[in-house]
Amino acid sequence: MATVSATETSSRRQKGEGDISAVFSSLRPSDPTNAFPPRFAELKRTMWNDGLAQSWKEVLEALEVETARIAERGEAMVPKIPMERIHKGLSAEEISTIKTAGCVIVKGGIPKEEALSWKYNIQKYVAANPGQVKGFPADNIQVFELYNTTSQMQARTHPAVLATQRALLSIWHDRSGEASLDTPISYFDRLRIRFPGDAKFALGPHVDAGSIERWEDSVYRSCFSKILQGGSGWREHDPYDAAPRVHATQDLYNAPNQCSIFRPWQGWTAMSSTGPGEGTLRVLPMLSLATAYWILRPFFRARDPKSASLKWEDWNELDLDGTAFAGCGLGTGLELNDITHPHLRLNQTMVSMPQVEPGDQVYCAHCDMIHAVEAYHGGQGDSSVLYIPAVPLTLDNVRYLRDQRSNFLAGLPAPCVIPAQTNH
């Protein structure tokens, strides 16, 4: 792998500060300026080929079967493994199950008392700095804009966390030679301490790592080339191929709080006992098929918008003249619901994370994984996590590490890559 000079000039510009609502339109009032200009209709026509009609038909038929299976099995779709399996090495069956679901719970590894002490020390820090800590919502913070407390530093460097990250990164493969998948690095992320009764942190189904960038940026688009080639090519899509992702631009619009590097797994480490109905995470454990669906979705619309039918024959009208890309925005995440993406049947297929205890690790999102947060915390205790993703060493990520450190020392938010204008 090439090296980066400590004095190499950064190509990044400073991001504005903001809380988590800056990335998710569902957490803030509608922004009428976030409409797509005419060039996006031309982008659709450029990508179109007649084979995509067959792909769309096959994907809709497959979704009928798989969504019914997920709705029936529920939480059983989420893989759970003990920390001992990480140390001994995952079996082929465990790897296959994790890859299909796109998520996993790792039980144990971090002593419960240690995880609880992290939360206690964070709460002490917040109490000692009244009015200085920011977050969402501003009047009763549930998601804290804290990135480098002592607790977070200790958690990110915990041997159990690093071992789990190495194991999950090894599920990926890289033919480019530009990603060191056995070398996890620290990506500064925030934390959540959600209190009983909260209904404001109602984060609906979404996908991280940008939205329209997946189609607009030519390198990012290449990650989905099998899906976009038409016919049955979508069945060959490999979500775990790192090669086309290492140089993809995920943040063309310099959005505050938008992840702008290759982050294969979003994850968190529990600092409380929490389970379904207690303000926890929800996931759609159907990675590859769901991805094929939302990549193809912008090209098609219902023949009759008033019809409730989800059959292919009622959903095969081409939409190549409109500028809309369902669920996307400029400078936001990809957000999905039963209106924009009805065939996913999200009201039936989004599965709440099974019960976790302090010290359990949840790797909840492959970078194309649909996930959400329960709209209401109906439990008795707090639902608390440290967001700690699994991020590998790459040349671009090394540059990010350097700039992340410089910004940290200067008291600034994490940096952002300046997008190449030719990708617009």
N, C-alpha and C positions, 0 to 999 in steps of 0.2 A: 504494500500500500504506500502511496506517495506521502511525503511528510509535509507538514504545514509549519512555516516559519513563525516564530513568536511575534515577529515584527511585520508580518504580511498585512497589507492594507485590507480592512474589512469592506465588503460590498453591501453592508447592511445599513438600513436607516432605522432611526429610533421609532418605536411604536408609541402610540398614545396609551395612557393608562386607562383602565376600565375594569369593571367586574365581569363575572361570567355571562351576564346578560348581553354584553357587547357582541358575543358570537351567536347567540340563539335568539331569533326573532320572537319565539314563543314566550320569552321572558321579558319582553318589552313591548310597548305600543307599536302598532304597525307603522312601518316606514315607507311612505308612498314614493320616496326617491329611489328605493331599491328595486326598480324595474329594469328589465334587460333592454339594451339598445338593439336596433335592427340587425346588427352584425351576427347576432346569435341565431337568427333564422338561417342565415347563410352557413353558419357553422353546422347546423343540422343537415343541411343539404349536402355539404361537403362530406360528412361522415356516412351518409345514407348509401346502402346498396340493397338490391332487391332481396338478397338472402336473409335480411333482418326480419322480413315478414314471417318466414318459416321459424326463425329463432323465437320470435314473439309467441307464435302458436305453441311451440313445444314448451316454453317456459310457463305459460299460463296453464297448460295441461298438467305439468309437473307440480305446480303450486297447489292445485286442487287437492292432490294426494298428500303432499308434505304438510301443508297448513293443517289439514285434518288430523294428521299424526301428532303434530306438536300440541294442538289444542287438547288432544286426549291424554298425552303423557305429562304435560306441564313441567313441573320442577325436575322430573326424572331426566329431562333432556340435558340438564346441566352437569357436566362431568365433575366428580369430586375425587381427589386423590390425597393420600396422606403424605406428609413431608418425606417420609422414608422412601417413597417411590422416586422422589426427586433425587435423593442421594444414591439410590441403587441404579437408577436409570429407567426411564419410561419404556414400557413394552410397546411393541408395534400396535397392539390393539388400543392402548391408552393414547398413543399419538394420533391414531386414526380418529378416535372419538373426539379428542380435543380439536383436531383440524376441522372436522365436520361441524361441530357446534360453534367454534370460534371463541370459546371461553372455557374457563376452568376455575375451580376452587381448590386451593392447596391448604389442607388442614394441618394445624400445628406448625412447628418450626420456630416460631417466636413465642417465648413464654408469655402467658397471659398477663402476669404482673408487670412485665416490661412494656407491653403494649399499653396497658392502662396508665403506666407512669408517663408515657409520651403524651397522652391526652391531658393528664393532670398538669404537667409542666406547661403545655400550650395554654390551658385555661388560666394558669397563674400569670403567664406572660400577657394575655389579653387583659386580665383584671388590673395588671400593673401599668397598662398603657391605655387608659380610658380615652376614647375619642380619636385614637391614633390608628387603630386597626380598621381597615376597610373590608368590604365584602358585600354579599347579596343575600337578602334585601338589606338596604342600608339601615332601616329602622329596627331590624332584629336579625342580625347576621346569622346565616346558616352555612354559607360557603365563604370561607375566610381567604382574603388575598394575602396570605402568609406563605412564604416560599422557603425560608431558610432559618426557621427556628432550630434550636438544638435538637428537639425531638425529630424533626424532619431529616436533619443530617444523620442522626443516629439510625433512623429507620432505613434510609436509602443505602446505607453502607452495612447493614446487618448481614451477616453471612448467609442466613436463610433466604433473605430477599435476593441476594446476588446469585445464590445457587439456583433458585427458582427461575430467575431471569435467564441464566445461561441455558437451562433446560428448555425453556419455551422459545428462546431465540434459535436454538438448534433445530427446531421443527421447520424453520425456514431454510431455504437454500439459495446460494448466490453463485451463478456462473460467471459473473463479471469480475470477481476477485476484488471488488471495491468495498465489501462489507465484511467486517470481522465479527461474525455472529456469536463467537464465544467470548466477546469482550463487551459487557454491558457498561454504559456510561450513565452519569447522573443528569437527568433532565429535571429542572426545577418546576414543580407543580404545586398546586394549592392543597387545601384540606377542607373537610366538611365536618361540622358538629351540628347535626340537625336535631331540633328539639321536638318533643311530642306536641302534636297539634298543628305543626307547620303545614301550610298548603301553598306557600308562595314559590318554593323551589320545586315547581311542577314542571320538570324538564321532560318533554315528550320524546317519542322515538326520533333518533337522529344518528348520523354517522359523523365521526370526527374527521380531521385532516382535510378541511375545505369542503366545497360543494361543487360549484360550477367548474372549478379548476380541473376536475376529473375529465371533463370533456374539452375544456378550453386549452389547457396546457398540453402541447403535443406529446411531451415525455410522459406526463401523468396518464394521458389517454392510452399510451402504449401498454400500460398495466392491464388493460381490458381488451387487448387486441383480439383475443380468441372470441370474446363475446361479440365484438363489433365486426368480425369477419363474416357473420351470417351463417345460415344453415344450422347444423348441430355443433358448430364450433364452441358455443357457450359451455358445452359439457366438458371441454378440455381446459377451461379457465383454471389457472393455478393461483389461488390467493396467496400462496406462500413463496412465490418467486420474488426474491429481493432485487434482482438485477435491474428491472425497469423502474424501480421505486427510488433508488438511491439519489437520483438527480431530479426527481419530479418536483415541480413547484406547487406546493399545497396552499399558498397564501398569496395570490396575485394582487390582493387589494389591501394588504398591510393592516389587517383587522386586529384590533386589540384582543389579546388573549387567544389568538388563533395559533395552533401548533404549526410550525413552519419547517419541521425536520422530519426525517423518516423515523416514525415511532411505530414499530410493529405491533406492540401490545399496550393498550391503556390498562392500568390496573390500580388496585388500592389494597391497603393493608388495614384490617379492621382494628378499631380501638374501642369497640363496644360489642355487646351481643345484639344482633339484629337479624330480622327475618322478614318474611312476607307480611305486608301490611304495616310495616314499621319504618316507612320512608326509605326503603332500600332500592337497590338497582333492579332494573328489568332488562331482559335481553331477548332477542329473537335468535334462537339457536339453530340457524339455518344459513350459514355464511355464503356459500358459493351460489346457490340458487337464488337467494334474495338479491345478491349483487347483480346477477344477470338480469333480474327483473328491473331494478331501479336504473341500471345503465340503459336498458332498452326503452324504458317508460316514456322519455321525452318525445319519441318518434310516433307515438300512437295516442289516440283518444277514443272515448266512447262514441258510438254512432248517435246515440240518443242520451244526452247528459241527464235526462230525467229518469232513465231506466236504471233499475237496481241490478240488472243482469251483469255478471262478470265473465260470461262466456266469451271465447275468442271471437265468435262471429259477431258479437255485439261490441267488440273492443278492437277492431282491426282497421279503423279509419286512420289514414296517415295524417300526421301533424308536422308538416315540413315547412309551413309558411309562418307559423307563430314563433315568437321568440322565447316562449316559456320553457323552462327545464324544471319539471315538477319537484318541488321541495327545495330548490336551490335559491341562493341569493348572492349578491356581490359582497363579499366579506363576511359571510356567515357559514355556519355548518349546514350540512344536508339534513333537512327535517322532513319527516314522513308522517302521514296520518291516513285515516280511512277514506278521506276524500281524494288526496293526491295519489295515494298508492293503495287502492282498495283491495287488490288481489292478495296482498300480504295478510289480510284479515287481522290487523294488529290488535284489535280489541279482544281477540281470542288467542293470539299466538305469542304475545309478549309475556315472558315468564319471569316472575320474581325470583331473585336469588334465594336459595334455601338458607336456612339458619346458619349464621357464622358466629364465631366467638372471637374475642380479642386475640390478636396474633395470627388469625387466619389470613391468607392472601387470596385475593380475587383478581384474576386477570380476565377482565370483563369484556374486552373489546379488541379483537383483531382490528387493524386500522380501517377495515371496510364494514365492521360489525354494526348492526342496528342495536342500539341500547337506549335506555331511558331511566328516569328516576320516578318512583311512585309519587303520585300527585299529592298524597296526604300521609302524614306520619301519625298512624293511629296507635302507636305503642306507648309504653310507660316510661321508657328511658331514652337517652339520646342515641342517635344513629350516627356514629362517628368513624371517619376513615381518613387516612393519609393517601392521597393520590400519588402513586409511584409507578410510572410506566416502565416497560422493558424496551430500552433503546440501544442499538448496537453501535459499535465504532465504525464510522465511515468517514471519508475525507470531508464531505459537507458537514457531518455532525461534529467533527473535530473543530472545524471553523466556528460552528455554533458554540461549542464548549468554550472556546477562547473568548468569544464575544459575550457569552453568558457570564463568564467570570468577570470580564471588564465592567459590564453593566452592574453586576452585583456589587462590586467594589465602589462603583459610582452612585449606588442607591437608585438605579434605574430599572424599569421593567425589562424582561427578556427581549432580545433583538428579533429582527425580521429580515428575511432575504428580500432584496429589491428584485421584483419580477422582471424578466426579460421582455421588453415591449414587443418583440417579434412573436411572442406566444399569445398575444391578444387577438 
